[in-house]
Amino acid sequence: GGLIEYNADEDHLTGQWQARAFEPGPTMFAEWAIDGGIDGNTRRQPNAQASGKFLTEKK
């Protein structure tokens, strides 16, 4: 489950860390939230087909 992430995340804050603000947009997303991830060569979602439906509609 998700509890392993508490000890598996490699991000560590140091004294040089500075907060940043990101402008929401189509290129700002978390890859883990995309079904199947992102193809490393095409930078597109593998096996995604246009269906004419919103992403929030149930499969």
PDB file with one MODEL, atoms N, CA, C and O in Angstrom:
MODEL        1
ATOM      1  N   GLY A   1       0.806  -1.198   0.000  1.00  0.00           N
ATOM      2  CA  GLY A   1       0.000   0.000   0.000  1.00  0.00           C
ATOM      3  C   GLY A   1       0.841   1.249   0.000  1.00  0.00           C
ATOM      4  O   GLY A   1       2.061   1.201  -0.155  1.00  0.00           O
ATOM      5  N   GLY A   2       0.177   2.353   0.174  1.00  0.00           N
ATOM      6  CA  GLY A   2       0.826   3.655   0.134  1.00  0.00           C
ATOM      7  C   GLY A   2       1.733   3.948   1.307  1.00  0.00           C
ATOM      8  O   GLY A   2       2.527   4.887   1.248  1.00  0.00           O
ATOM      9  N   LEU A   3       1.637   3.161   2.385  1.00  0.00           N
ATOM     10  CA  LEU A   3       2.456   3.447   3.557  1.00  0.00           C
ATOM     11  C   LEU A   3       3.948   3.304   3.279  1.00  0.00           C
ATOM     12  O   LEU A   3       4.758   3.962   3.932  1.00  0.00           O
ATOM     13  N   ILE A   4       4.328   2.460   2.327  1.00  0.00           N
ATOM     14  CA  ILE A   4       5.747   2.287   2.016  1.00  0.00           C
ATOM     15  C   ILE A   4       6.357   3.582   1.509  1.00  0.00           C
ATOM     16  O   ILE A   4       7.563   3.789   1.650  1.00  0.00           O
ATOM     17  N   GLU A   5       5.550   4.461   0.919  1.00  0.00           N
ATOM     18  CA  GLU A   5       6.082   5.703   0.366  1.00  0.00           C
ATOM     19  C   GLU A   5       6.693   6.600   1.432  1.00  0.00           C
ATOM     20  O   GLU A   5       7.523   7.450   1.108  1.00  0.00           O
ATOM     21  N   TYR A   6       6.315   6.438   2.673  1.00  0.00           N
ATOM     22  CA  TYR A   6       6.895   7.271   3.722  1.00  0.00           C
ATOM     23  C   TYR A   6       8.399   7.049   3.852  1.00  0.00           C
ATOM     24  O   TYR A   6       9.125   7.966   4.240  1.00  0.00           O
ATOM     25  N   ASN A   7       8.874   5.856   3.537  1.00  0.00           N
ATOM     26  CA  ASN A   7      10.297   5.558   3.660  1.00  0.00           C
ATOM     27  C   ASN A   7      10.988   5.360   2.322  1.00  0.00           C
ATOM     28  O   ASN A   7      12.200   5.150   2.297  1.00  0.00           O
ATOM     29  N   ALA A   8      10.274   5.416   1.223  1.00  0.00           N
ATOM     30  CA  ALA A   8      10.859   5.138  -0.076  1.00  0.00           C
ATOM     31  C   ALA A   8      11.102   6.391  -0.911  1.00  0.00           C
ATOM     32  O   ALA A   8      11.748   6.310  -1.956  1.00  0.00           O
ATOM     33  N   ASP A   9      10.608   7.528  -0.483  1.00  0.00           N
ATOM     34  CA  ASP A   9      10.770   8.754  -1.260  1.00  0.00           C
ATOM     35  C   ASP A   9      12.202   9.261  -1.123  1.00  0.00           C
ATOM     36  O   ASP A   9      12.705   9.407  -0.009  1.00  0.00           O
ATOM     37  N   GLU A  10      12.853   9.527  -2.237  1.00  0.00           N
ATOM     38  CA  GLU A  10      14.244   9.967  -2.214  1.00  0.00           C
ATOM     39  C   GLU A  10      14.394  11.478  -2.063  1.00  0.00           C
ATOM     40  O   GLU A  10      15.520  11.971  -1.996  1.00  0.00           O
ATOM     41  N   ASP A  11      13.306  12.217  -2.007  1.00  0.00           N
ATOM     42  CA  ASP A  11      13.388  13.668  -1.868  1.00  0.00           C
ATOM     43  C   ASP A  11      13.705  14.030  -0.427  1.00  0.00           C
ATOM     44  O   ASP A  11      13.044  13.561   0.500  1.00  0.00           O
ATOM     45  N   HIS A  12      14.711  14.859  -0.245  1.00  0.00           N
ATOM     46  CA  HIS A  12      15.097  15.332   1.082  1.00  0.00           C
ATOM     47  C   HIS A  12      15.284  16.837   1.020  1.00  0.00           C
ATOM     48  O   HIS A  12      15.877  17.346   0.069  1.00  0.00           O
ATOM     49  N   LEU A  13      14.793  17.550   2.008  1.00  0.00           N
ATOM     50  CA  LEU A  13      14.985  18.995   2.071  1.00  0.00           C
ATOM     51  C   LEU A  13      16.324  19.304   2.712  1.00  0.00           C
ATOM     52  O   LEU A  13      16.732  18.667   3.683  1.00  0.00           O
ATOM     53  N   THR A  14      16.998  20.290   2.150  1.00  0.00           N
ATOM     54  CA  THR A  14      18.254  20.766   2.715  1.00  0.00           C
ATOM     55  C   THR A  14      18.105  22.247   3.024  1.00  0.00           C
ATOM     56  O   THR A  14      17.053  22.835   2.771  1.00  0.00           O
ATOM     57  N   GLY A  15      19.135  22.839   3.559  1.00  0.00           N
ATOM     58  CA  GLY A  15      19.114  24.264   3.859  1.00  0.00           C
ATOM     59  C   GLY A  15      18.994  25.135   2.618  1.00  0.00           C
ATOM     60  O   GLY A  15      18.604  26.298   2.716  1.00  0.00           O
ATOM     61  N   GLN A  16      19.325  24.586   1.445  1.00  0.00           N
ATOM     62  CA  GLN A  16      19.243  25.351   0.194  1.00  0.00           C
ATOM     63  C   GLN A  16      17.859  25.294  -0.457  1.00  0.00           C
ATOM     64  O   GLN A  16      17.618  25.982  -1.449  1.00  0.00           O
ATOM     65  N   TRP A  17      16.957  24.491   0.083  1.00  0.00           N
ATOM     66  CA  TRP A  17      15.633  24.343  -0.511  1.00  0.00           C
ATOM     67  C   TRP A  17      14.866  25.652  -0.469  1.00  0.00           C
ATOM     68  O   TRP A  17      14.885  26.364   0.535  1.00  0.00           O
ATOM     69  N   GLN A  18      14.190  25.964  -1.570  1.00  0.00           N
ATOM     70  CA  GLN A  18      13.343  27.148  -1.644  1.00  0.00           C
ATOM     71  C   GLN A  18      11.988  26.732  -2.208  1.00  0.00           C
ATOM     72  O   GLN A  18      11.902  25.959  -3.162  1.00  0.00           O
ATOM     73  N   ALA A  19      10.950  27.257  -1.603  1.00  0.00           N
ATOM     74  CA  ALA A  19       9.593  26.956  -2.081  1.00  0.00           C
ATOM     75  C   ALA A  19       9.379  27.593  -3.446  1.00  0.00           C
ATOM     76  O   ALA A  19       9.906  28.669  -3.729  1.00  0.00           O
ATOM     77  N   ARG A  20       8.601  26.919  -4.291  1.00  0.00           N
ATOM     78  CA  ARG A  20       8.256  27.452  -5.611  1.00  0.00           C
ATOM     79  C   ARG A  20       6.760  27.304  -5.813  1.00  0.00           C
ATOM     80  O   ARG A  20       6.121  26.444  -5.208  1.00  0.00           O
ATOM     81  N   ALA A  21       6.218  28.138  -6.656  1.00  0.00           N
ATOM     82  CA  ALA A  21       4.804  28.052  -7.028  1.00  0.00           C
ATOM     83  C   ALA A  21       4.739  27.623  -8.489  1.00  0.00           C
ATOM     84  O   ALA A  21       5.458  28.157  -9.333  1.00  0.00           O
ATOM     85  N   PHE A  22       3.881  26.665  -8.781  1.00  0.00           N
ATOM     86  CA  PHE A  22       3.719  26.187 -10.145  1.00  0.00           C
ATOM     87  C   PHE A  22       2.375  26.653 -10.682  1.00  0.00           C
ATOM     88  O   PHE A  22       1.350  26.522 -10.013  1.00  0.00           O
ATOM     89  N   GLU A  23       2.386  27.187 -11.876  1.00  0.00           N
ATOM     90  CA  GLU A  23       1.158  27.616 -12.537  1.00  0.00           C
ATOM     91  C   GLU A  23       0.459  26.374 -13.088  1.00  0.00           C
ATOM     92  O   GLU A  23       1.063  25.622 -13.853  1.00  0.00           O
ATOM     93  N   PRO A  24      -0.807  26.143 -12.713  1.00  0.00           N
ATOM     94  CA  PRO A  24      -1.519  24.977 -13.248  1.00  0.00           C
ATOM     95  C   PRO A  24      -1.585  25.025 -14.776  1.00  0.00           C
ATOM     96  O   PRO A  24      -1.816  26.085 -15.358  1.00  0.00           O
ATOM     97  N   GLY A  25      -1.387  23.895 -15.409  1.00  0.00           N
ATOM     98  CA  GLY A  25      -1.457  23.831 -16.861  1.00  0.00           C
ATOM     99  C   GLY A  25      -1.380  22.392 -17.335  1.00  0.00           C
ATOM    100  O   GLY A  25      -1.221  21.475 -16.529  1.00  0.00           O
ATOM    101  N   PRO A  26      -1.491  22.194 -18.639  1.00  0.00           N
ATOM    102  CA  PRO A  26      -1.532  20.835 -19.181  1.00  0.00           C
ATOM    103  C   PRO A  26      -0.227  20.060 -19.019  1.00  0.00           C
ATOM    104  O   PRO A  26      -0.227  18.836 -19.151  1.00  0.00           O
ATOM    105  N   THR A  27       0.874  20.735 -18.740  1.00  0.00           N
ATOM    106  CA  THR A  27       2.140  20.032 -18.563  1.00  0.00           C
ATOM    107  C   THR A  27       2.498  19.828 -17.099  1.00  0.00           C
ATOM    108  O   THR A  27       3.539  19.246 -16.793  1.00  0.00           O
ATOM    109  N   MET A  28       1.659  20.293 -16.199  1.00  0.00           N
ATOM    110  CA  MET A  28       1.930  20.161 -14.765  1.00  0.00           C
ATOM    111  C   MET A  28       1.029  19.070 -14.197  1.00  0.00           C
ATOM    112  O   MET A  28      -0.157  19.301 -13.963  1.00  0.00           O
ATOM    113  N   PHE A  29       1.584  17.889 -13.975  1.00  0.00           N
ATOM    114  CA  PHE A  29       0.795  16.773 -13.474  1.00  0.00           C
ATOM    115  C   PHE A  29       1.716  15.786 -12.775  1.00  0.00           C
ATOM    116  O   PHE A  29       2.937  15.841 -12.926  1.00  0.00           O
ATOM    117  N   ALA A  30       1.128  14.903 -12.025  1.00  0.00           N
ATOM    118  CA  ALA A  30       1.882  13.822 -11.393  1.00  0.00           C
ATOM    119  C   ALA A  30       1.710  12.574 -12.252  1.00  0.00           C
ATOM    120  O   ALA A  30       0.587  12.125 -12.481  1.00  0.00           O
ATOM    121  N   GLU A  31       2.811  12.016 -12.724  1.00  0.00           N
ATOM    122  CA  GLU A  31       2.726  10.871 -13.628  1.00  0.00           C
ATOM    123  C   GLU A  31       2.027   9.680 -12.990  1.00  0.00           C
ATOM    124  O   GLU A  31       1.363   8.917 -13.691  1.00  0.00           O
ATOM    125  N   TRP A  32       2.158   9.501 -11.680  1.00  0.00           N
ATOM    126  CA  TRP A  32       1.522   8.365 -11.022  1.00  0.00           C
ATOM    127  C   TRP A  32       0.002   8.452 -11.111  1.00  0.00           C
ATOM    128  O   TRP A  32      -0.682   7.450 -10.905  1.00  0.00           O
ATOM    129  N   ALA A  33      -0.532   9.622 -11.413  1.00  0.00           N
ATOM    130  CA  ALA A  33      -1.979   9.790 -11.505  1.00  0.00           C
ATOM    131  C   ALA A  33      -2.517   9.405 -12.878  1.00  0.00           C
ATOM    132  O   ALA A  33      -3.730   9.427 -13.089  1.00  0.00           O
ATOM    133  N   ILE A  34      -1.643   9.055 -13.811  1.00  0.00           N
ATOM    134  CA  ILE A  34      -2.060   8.719 -15.171  1.00  0.00           C
ATOM    135  C   ILE A  34      -2.054   7.208 -15.327  1.00  0.00           C
ATOM    136  O   ILE A  34      -1.032   6.556 -15.113  1.00  0.00           O
ATOM    137  N   ASP A  35      -3.197   6.658 -15.700  1.00  0.00           N
ATOM    138  CA  ASP A  35      -3.346   5.216 -15.877  1.00  0.00           C
ATOM    139  C   ASP A  35      -2.328   4.710 -16.893  1.00  0.00           C
ATOM    140  O   ASP A  35      -2.377   5.104 -18.058  1.00  0.00           O
ATOM    141  N   GLY A  36      -1.419   3.854 -16.480  1.00  0.00           N
ATOM    142  CA  GLY A  36      -0.408   3.307 -17.370  1.00  0.00           C
ATOM    143  C   GLY A  36       0.861   4.133 -17.442  1.00  0.00           C
ATOM    144  O   GLY A  36       1.820   3.728 -18.099  1.00  0.00           O
ATOM    145  N   GLY A  37       0.890   5.284 -16.780  1.00  0.00           N
ATOM    146  CA  GLY A  37       2.080   6.129 -16.792  1.00  0.00           C
ATOM    147  C   GLY A  37       2.282   6.834 -18.124  1.00  0.00           C
ATOM    148  O   GLY A  37       1.346   6.986 -18.908  1.00  0.00           O
ATOM    149  N   ILE A  38       3.510   7.262 -18.367  1.00  0.00           N
ATOM    150  CA  ILE A  38       3.870   7.983 -19.584  1.00  0.00           C
ATOM    151  C   ILE A  38       4.998   7.225 -20.277  1.00  0.00           C
ATOM    152  O   ILE A  38       5.960   6.810 -19.631  1.00  0.00           O
ATOM    153  N   ASP A  39       4.879   7.045 -21.593  1.00  0.00           N
ATOM    154  CA  ASP A  39       5.915   6.388 -22.374  1.00  0.00           C
ATOM    155  C   ASP A  39       7.171   7.261 -22.382  1.00  0.00           C
ATOM    156  O   ASP A  39       7.089   8.456 -22.667  1.00  0.00           O
ATOM    157  N   GLY A  40       8.320   6.682 -22.074  1.00  0.00           N
ATOM    158  CA  GLY A  40       9.561   7.441 -21.996  1.00  0.00           C
ATOM    159  C   GLY A  40      10.053   7.977 -23.320  1.00  0.00           C
ATOM    160  O   GLY A  40      10.843   8.921 -23.339  1.00  0.00           O
ATOM    161  N   ASN A  41       9.611   7.403 -24.437  1.00  0.00           N
ATOM    162  CA  ASN A  41      10.058   7.870 -25.753  1.00  0.00           C
ATOM    163  C   ASN A  41       9.097   8.875 -26.367  1.00  0.00           C
ATOM    164  O   ASN A  41       9.523   9.901 -26.896  1.00  0.00           O
ATOM    165  N   THR A  42       7.819   8.588 -26.301  1.00  0.00           N
ATOM    166  CA  THR A  42       6.838   9.471 -26.939  1.00  0.00           C
ATOM    167  C   THR A  42       6.294  10.525 -25.991  1.00  0.00           C
ATOM    168  O   THR A  42       5.702  11.509 -26.434  1.00  0.00           O
ATOM    169  N   ARG A  43       6.489  10.329 -24.668  1.00  0.00           N
ATOM    170  CA  ARG A  43       5.944  11.210 -23.634  1.00  0.00           C
ATOM    171  C   ARG A  43       4.422  11.267 -23.718  1.00  0.00           C
ATOM    172  O   ARG A  43       3.816  12.280 -23.368  1.00  0.00           O
ATOM    173  N   ARG A  44       3.811  10.186 -24.178  1.00  0.00           N
ATOM    174  CA  ARG A  44       2.356  10.071 -24.250  1.00  0.00           C
ATOM    175  C   ARG A  44       1.910   8.865 -23.434  1.00  0.00           C
ATOM    176  O   ARG A  44       2.707   7.984 -23.112  1.00  0.00           O
ATOM    177  N   GLN A  45       0.620   8.844 -23.107  1.00  0.00           N
ATOM    178  CA  GLN A  45       0.060   7.724 -22.356  1.00  0.00           C
ATOM    179  C   GLN A  45      -0.060   6.520 -23.285  1.00  0.00           C
ATOM    180  O   GLN A  45      -0.746   6.595 -24.305  1.00  0.00           O
ATOM    181  N   PRO A  46       0.605   5.399 -22.943  1.00  0.00           N
ATOM    182  CA  PRO A  46       0.511   4.221 -23.805  1.00  0.00           C
ATOM    183  C   PRO A  46      -0.901   3.637 -23.803  1.00  0.00           C
ATOM    184  O   PRO A  46      -1.614   3.693 -22.801  1.00  0.00           O
ATOM    185  N   ASN A  47      -1.276   3.089 -24.924  1.00  0.00           N
ATOM    186  CA  ASN A  47      -2.571   2.420 -25.082  1.00  0.00           C
ATOM    187  C   ASN A  47      -3.762   3.338 -24.871  1.00  0.00           C
ATOM    188  O   ASN A  47      -4.862   2.854 -24.604  1.00  0.00           O
ATOM    189  N   ALA A  48      -3.579   4.641 -24.981  1.00  0.00           N
ATOM    190  CA  ALA A  48      -4.706   5.571 -24.831  1.00  0.00           C
ATOM    191  C   ALA A  48      -5.362   5.767 -26.194  1.00  0.00           C
ATOM    192  O   ALA A  48      -4.691   6.056 -27.184  1.00  0.00           O
ATOM    193  N   GLN A  49      -6.641   5.611 -26.227  1.00  0.00           N
ATOM    194  CA  GLN A  49      -7.406   5.799 -27.450  1.00  0.00           C
ATOM    195  C   GLN A  49      -8.408   6.926 -27.249  1.00  0.00           C
ATOM    196  O   GLN A  49      -8.994   7.056 -26.175  1.00  0.00           O
ATOM    197  N   ALA A  50      -8.602   7.729 -28.269  1.00  0.00           N
ATOM    198  CA  ALA A  50      -9.611   8.787 -28.190  1.00  0.00           C
ATOM    199  C   ALA A  50     -10.987   8.143 -28.109  1.00  0.00           C
ATOM    200  O   ALA A  50     -11.334   7.308 -28.945  1.00  0.00           O
ATOM    201  N   SER A  51     -11.776   8.527 -27.104  1.00  0.00           N
ATOM    202  CA  SER A  51     -13.091   7.912 -26.931  1.00  0.00           C
ATOM    203  C   SER A  51     -14.223   8.923 -27.019  1.00  0.00           C
ATOM    204  O   SER A  51     -15.393   8.541 -27.061  1.00  0.00           O
ATOM    205  N   GLY A  52     -13.888  10.211 -27.047  1.00  0.00           N
ATOM    206  CA  GLY A  52     -14.924  11.232 -27.080  1.00  0.00           C
ATOM    207  C   GLY A  52     -15.573  11.460 -25.731  1.00  0.00           C
ATOM    208  O   GLY A  52     -16.602  12.132 -25.646  1.00  0.00           O
ATOM    209  N   LYS A  53     -14.983  10.906 -24.659  1.00  0.00           N
ATOM    210  CA  LYS A  53     -15.529  11.056 -23.313  1.00  0.00           C
ATOM    211  C   LYS A  53     -14.565  11.866 -22.457  1.00  0.00           C
ATOM    212  O   LYS A  53     -13.379  11.980 -22.767  1.00  0.00           O
ATOM    213  N   PHE A  54     -15.091  12.420 -21.383  1.00  0.00           N
ATOM    214  CA  PHE A  54     -14.248  13.109 -20.426  1.00  0.00           C
ATOM    215  C   PHE A  54     -13.454  12.084 -19.624  1.00  0.00           C
ATOM    216  O   PHE A  54     -13.925  10.969 -19.403  1.00  0.00           O
ATOM    217  N   LEU A  55     -12.254  12.455 -19.189  1.00  0.00           N
ATOM    218  CA  LEU A  55     -11.422  11.539 -18.413  1.00  0.00           C
ATOM    219  C   LEU A  55     -12.056  11.143 -17.097  1.00  0.00           C
ATOM    220  O   LEU A  55     -11.725  10.098 -16.536  1.00  0.00           O
ATOM    221  N   THR A  56     -12.973  11.973 -16.592  1.00  0.00           N
ATOM    222  CA  THR A  56     -13.600  11.688 -15.306  1.00  0.00           C
ATOM    223  C   THR A  56     -14.752  10.694 -15.408  1.00  0.00           C
ATOM    224  O   THR A  56     -15.260  10.231 -14.387  1.00  0.00           O
ATOM    225  N   GLU A  57     -15.170  10.362 -16.629  1.00  0.00           N
ATOM    226  CA  GLU A  57     -16.247   9.385 -16.785  1.00  0.00           C
ATOM    227  C   GLU A  57     -15.722   7.996 -16.442  1.00  0.00           C
ATOM    228  O   GLU A  57     -14.585   7.656 -16.770  1.00  0.00           O
ATOM    229  N   LYS A  58     -16.539   7.211 -15.793  1.00  0.00           N
ATOM    230  CA  LYS A  58     -16.126   5.863 -15.400  1.00  0.00           C
ATOM    231  C   LYS A  58     -15.933   4.987 -16.621  1.00  0.00           C
ATOM    232  O   LYS A  58     -16.616   5.138 -17.635  1.00  0.00           O
ATOM    233  N   LYS A  59     -14.984   4.066 -16.502  1.00  0.00           N
ATOM    234  CA  LYS A  59     -14.688   3.140 -17.606  1.00  0.00           C
ATOM    235  C   LYS A  59     -15.741   2.077 -17.703  1.00  0.00           C
ATOM    236  O   LYS A  59     -15.663   1.209 -18.572  1.00  0.00           O
TER     237      LYS A  59
ENDMDL
END
